Amino acid sequence: MLTHHLRRDRRTAVPGRLAIVAAVISLALTSCTAVSAQDSSSSGTGSETSGSTKGSTKGSSKGGPPGAADGVLPDHTSAYNTSLPGVTKLDPALREAVQKAETAMKEDGIRMQVTTGWRSKKYQEELMEKAIRKYGSKKKAKEYVADPDESHHVTGHAVDIGPTDADYWLIRHGNRYGLCQTLSNEIWHFELVTTPGGTCPPMTDPKG
């Protein structure tokens, strides 16, 4: 009888112990989830990236920060990605020339990206406001950012290219496609200002 009772006690004790183990595991998982969520939230803060002049790649030009509709481009944008307004609203001849250059660069092992192309006036205005805050005056800011009414990005006649390997490639070979660096202080800024194979004109110095 004693043996029978002991066996029965062991059988009834096992489910209870399993319930305790399950509760401990559940508590541990809940704690891990909370920590993970906190870490994810923290990772979204901090200093701005190299794309600090960019707004959201979503949204429209009606309200909030500039978005895709204003020409904001995501990282690693190809000149062939004509689903994006920042690319599709470029001057067609300029876009085609940049596409040809991108293809040639790829053959040389360089992955080119369009960091910014066409911009809305709203986007350009925000860039100017940021430059004024950074440099302290509009006069100084204009050495780095053009007014919306003067910007060739707003008219779709300029592109900024990255990374620097692609910039230096274009500086050396861009004239094959009519592309030239046009601002002396921006190695990434290119425009279609000569005929394919022609000579690039002197660059403009925004600092005067």
N, C-alpha and C positions, 0 to 999 in steps of 0.2 A: 504493500500500500504506500509506504513512504517513497519508494522508487517511482511509483505511478504519479504521486503528487509532485515530485521534483521534476519529472518530465513535463507535466502539464504546466508547472510554473515557468519552465524554460520556454515552452511554446508561447505562453502568453506574454513573456518578457520581450521576446524578439521583436514583435510589431511595435512595441513601445520604444525600443531602442532605435529602430528604423525611423520612426516618426521624429525622434530627437535629432538624428543625423540629417534627415531631410530639412528640418527647420534650420540647422546650422548652415547647411549648404545654401539654402535660399537667402539667408541673411548675408552670407559672404558675396553672393552674386549681386544682391541689391547694392552693397557697398561699392563693389567694382564698377557697376553701372553708373553710380553717382559720381565717382571719381573720374571715369571716362568722359562723362558729359561735361564735367568742370574743365577738364583738360582741353576738350574740343572748343569750349567757349573761349578759353584763354588764348588758344592758338590763333584766333581770329583777330587779336589785338596786336598792337605794336606799331613800329614805324612803317611808313609807306614804302612800297616797293619801287623798283625802277620805272614802273608804269604809273607813277604818282600823278601824272597829268591826265590820266584816264579816269573816266567816271565809270558808271555801271555799264556792262555789256548788254543789259536788258533795259526795257523801258522806252519812253518816247521823249520827244523834245518839248512836250507841253508842260510838265512839272517835274520837280526834283532835279537831281544832278543830270548832266548829259549822259545819254545812253546810246545804244546801238543806232537808233534813228538819227542821232546827231553825228555819227561817224566814229564813235568809240569802237575800237577793235580789240578782240581778245588776243592773248599772246599767240605767237606762231601763226599769224594770219598769212595765208598765201595770196599772191596777186590773182590767183585763179578762183578765189572764193568770192564769186560775184553775188552770193546771197546776202552779203553784208553791204549796207549803204556806204560805208567808208571806202569800199572798193568799187562797187557798181556805179557810184556817182562821180568817179574820176572821169576826166576827159578820156574818151575812148582810145584816142591815139596814145596817150600817156600810159593807160592801163595795158594796152597791147605791148608797148615797148618794155614795161616792167615785167610782164609775163615772159617775154622772150629772154630777158636778162636773168630771170629766176631759173628758167630752164637751163641756160648755159652755165650758171653758177652751180647748179645741182650736178652737172657733169664734171665740174671741177671739185666736187666734194664739199661745197658750201651750201648750207641751208639758209636761204634768205627769208626774211619775213617783212611784211609791211607793218610798221609800228603805228603809223597813222597816215591816212590818205585824205579823202574829202572830209571836211568838218562843217558842221552847221555854224551859223553866226553865234548861236548860244554857246556852243562848245568853245569857240575861239574867244568869246567874251570871258568865259570862266578862266581860260588859260591866261588871259591878260590880267584879270583881277588877281590871280595867284602870283603872277610875276610882279605886280605892283607891291603886293604885300611882302614878297621876298626881297625885292631890290630897293624898296622905299620910295620910288617915284615912277611915274609913267614914262618919263624920259629914259630912265635907265632900263625899265622893263621892255621898252621897244627895241632895245638892242638884242633881245632874245625872243620876243613874241610880237607878231604883227597885229595891228588893229584889224578887227573883223572886216572892215571895208577895204583893207589893203592886202589881206592874206591870200596867198595863192592856194592855200588849202581850202578855203571857203569856195573858191571858184572851181576847185577840182583839178588844178593844174600843178600840184606839187605832192610829193610823197616823201615820207621819212622811212628810211630802211634800216634794218638791223640784221644780225649783230655787226660788230665793227669789221669782221672779216668780209662781210658782204659790202659794207661801205667802201673799204679799200679796193675791193674788186671792181666796184662800179666806178670809182675814181679813175682806175686804170683803164677799164674797158667799156664803161658806160656809153661813150660816144659812138660805139658801134651801133647802138640802138637809138641814138639821139639824146641820151640821158647825160646830164651834167650836174655836178655840184654847183649850186648857184649862190650859196651864202658861205662866206669864208669862215665863219665861226660855227658852222654846222656841217660836219662831214657826212651826216645822215640824210641831208635834205637834197632831193634831186628833182629836176624838172626837164621837160622835153623842150630843149632850146636850140637844138641843132639838127641837121639832117643826119640820118644814119651814116656813120663813117666820117662825119664832119668834125670841125674843130670847136671845142667848147669856148664860149665867150668868157671874158673876165668875170670873176665872181664879185658880188656885191658885198661890201663891208657894212653890216648894220651899225657898227660903232662909228661910222663916218670916216 
